[in-house]
Amino acid sequence: MCGLAGFAGGAAPTPEDRRELQRMAATLRHRGPDAHGIHLAPGIGLAHTRLSIIDPATGQQPLHDGTGAVWTVFNGEIFNYLELREELQREGYAFRTRSDTEVIVHLYHRHGDRFVERLNGQFAIALWDARRQRLVLARDRAGIRPLYHARARGRLWFASEVKALLAALPECARLDPDGLVQAFTFWGPADPDTLFEGVRSLPPGHLLAVEADGSQTLTRYWDWEFPDAGAPATFASLDEAVDELRALLLDAVRLQLRADVPVGAYLSGGLDSSGIVALVRQAGIASVRTFSVTFDDDEFDEREQQQAMVRHLGTEHTTVHCTRRDIAEAFPALVRHTEAPVLRTAPVPLMLLSGEVRRSGYKVVLTGEGADEVFAGYDLFKEAKVRRFWARRPDSAWRHLLLGRLYGYLPHSPVGTPGFARAFFAQGLEHIGRPVFAHAPRWATSRRALAFLSPDLRQRAMAFDPLAFQERRLPPDAARWAPLSRDQYVEAKSLMAGYLLSSQGDRVAMANSVEGRFPFLDHRVVEFANRLPPRWKLRGLTEKHILRKALEPLLPSAIARRAKQPYRAPDASSFFEDGRPADYVAELLSPPRIRDAGLFDADKVAMLLAKCRRGRAAGFGDNQAFVGIVSTMLLHDTFIRRRDAAAPALRATGTE
Amino acid sequence: MTETAIRETIRGHILENLMFTDDPSRLPDDASLLEMGVIDSTGVLELVLLMEENFAMKVQDAAIIPENFDSVDRMVSFVLRSKSA
C-alpha cells in the first residue's frame, strides 16, 4: 500500500522536475511512511511513497524489469502474485525481488496491456514502457485504490490523491460545480469527474494508455456483468452453489491473508465482518486480532453483537469509543483526506479506528466491505422489490405495508406514521419503467441539499438529471438483466465506488497508513455472485440469503440470521455542544464566509444552522445537507482559499 | 388563537424550518407538501411536533394522515377541528 505520483511527456528532465516529484510525493507521505523513491528519465517522472507489507527488504519502488525497459510504481496488492511469479519463472523470467510489484513489469512484457486481466488484487498502477515511450495507468476492478490524472503543460500528470496533483498543478485548484452537484446527489463525484476542475479519476476496471505522440486510449477491461433475466440456471442446486461459495470465500480470504506483516480484521457485529473473521480462523489463524467502533447512542452502537462474536470466535479485540465531540474534532482532518464532500459523518469513526489499528502495531485489516453490493444486502434492494410489487397494483390497500418491515431500526421512520407511509413511498413510483427506479428515492433525498446552493449553482444543479445521468452509464446489456441485477450494478458503480470505497474506505484507512482488504470484492467472488439467480440473494425480503447459508456453519445462529443494521454515526448533532456549534463550523458557516466562497446561499445556510443548533434536524435531508455544506466549506477553505499556505504534507494521524 | 394566527404560525414554521426561505410566495396554502418535496421521510414528525408545541394539542397516531397534514390549508382545518372538539 502506498502512494504514487508522476508525469509523462516533456523533454529531458530538469532539476525542477525532481523538485516537482518530491513536492507531489510529500503530500502522500501518510499513504507510505516507510520509504520513498523517484525515477526521472526522458519522458517520464515517477514517485513513490511506500507502506511496506510484502517484501519489506527488496520491494522498493519505482521498480524496473532488470533492463530498465519497463518501470512501474504501484499502490495496492496483487494477491495472486505467487502463482503469477511461478508461471512467469517457468516461462524464463528472472526475478530480482520477492515483491508482488515485480510480476507487473514481467506480465506487461509477456501480455502487453492485457497484463491487468491476470491480476487478482486491489491496485492503482502506473507503468512506463521506456522503449515505446508509453504510459499505462490501470485501476482495480471494484475501484478500491484511487488514481487521478490531469493534462497540463504538455504532460499527463497522475497521482493517488488529488492533493499531489495540486502540489504540481495549482491551476487545478478550482472546484468543479458538476463534481459538487454529483457529490451532493450520489454521495461522491461520479468518475471520471472529481471535485476539481481538470482532474479526472480513472474509473474502476479501466486502463488508460498514453502513447509517445500524446494520443490516449481508455479501455474497460472488466465490468460487473449479469446474465439475462430468465436465462437458464448455471447451478445444479442451491446447496451446491452454497458449498461452492463457501470454498471460494475461503480461498479469497486465504489469498488476502498474504503479507509479511500481521493481518487484523474489523468486526462490526454484523454478518459480513463476522463471516470474514470466521473464515480467517478457517484459514488457519487461531487467534485473530479484531477492532471495532462503539458509540454512546444505542441508535448506532452494536457492541453487544460485537462482544457475542468476540466470545464465539475467541478474538483479541479492541474497541474505539467514538463520541460526538470526537467526530466534530476529527472532521476537518477527514475532508482533507477525502478530497470530496461527504453527506454523512460515518467515515470519521472509521478513521479513528484505523488510528487505533496502527497504534496496535497493525497495518493491514480485512473487512466485510462489499458483501452488501455483491449479495444484495441493502434495504434499497428490498425497498425497490416492494415498490415494484406495489406498482403492479398501485391501488392495492396493503402492498405498500410490506415497507413497514424495512427501516425498523430508524426511530423517525415514515413507517412509524403508517397514514403517511403510503403517500411517502408512492413518491417516485412514476419512474417504475426506468432502469434506475430503485435509486430514485435516495437521490431525491440527497438532492434536497442542492436547495442550499447559491442561485447560479442551484440553477445548474436543477438542470442536472441524476436518473438520465446514471442510465447513460449503464452497459447496453443491462436492459436484459433482472431488475435486482441492474440495481446492484448502479449501487456498485455509484455509492460503492464513489463513496464507500473512497471517502469511507481507502481514505480513512490510509489516513493512518492502514491498508483495508476486502475478500468479498475478490473479482472471482463478484463474478460468481453475479451469475446467481436473484432470488438466491434476495429471498422474499431476506437479504444475502446465499451468503447466510454459506456462513451458517461458521457462525452462531443469531448472527447468521441477524437482519442487516446499516453502519451509521451521529451526523449534524456531532457539531454542537449545548447548542453551540464547533468553532470552525461557526466560522465557516458565517454569512461573510459563505458569501466569500460563493457556493451556498448564506440566508438558507443560516436557517439550517439555526435549526441544527436547536437540535431539530431529525431527517436525513437536513442532516445530509448540513454535513455536506460543512465538508464542502472545509474543502474550499483547505484546497482553494488557503492553497498557498496549504500543500503541507498530511501527517498520518496515528503514527506521529 | 385566531385562524389567521394559526395559519401564520404554520406557514412561518414551514417556510423557515422546512423550506429554508423567507419568501412567502414559495408556499401556496393549498399546495401538497409531499408533491412540493417539502417534507422528507421524517418531515411529517416535524409537522406533528409543530402542532403539539404551538397549539397545545396532542396528535393521535391515527390522525397522522395526508388528509390532515399535506398542505397549510389542511393543517389549519385540522387544528381548528381539534380545538373545537
Interface residues (C-beta under 8 A of the other chain):
Chain A: H412 S413 P414 G416 T417 G419 F420 A423 F424 Q427 A444 T445 R448 A451 F452 D603 K604 M607 L608 K611 R616 A618 G619 F620 G621 D622
Chain B: E16 N17 F20 T21 D22 L34 G37 D40 S41 T42 G43 V44 L45 E46 V48 D61 A62 A63 I64 I65 P66 F69 D70
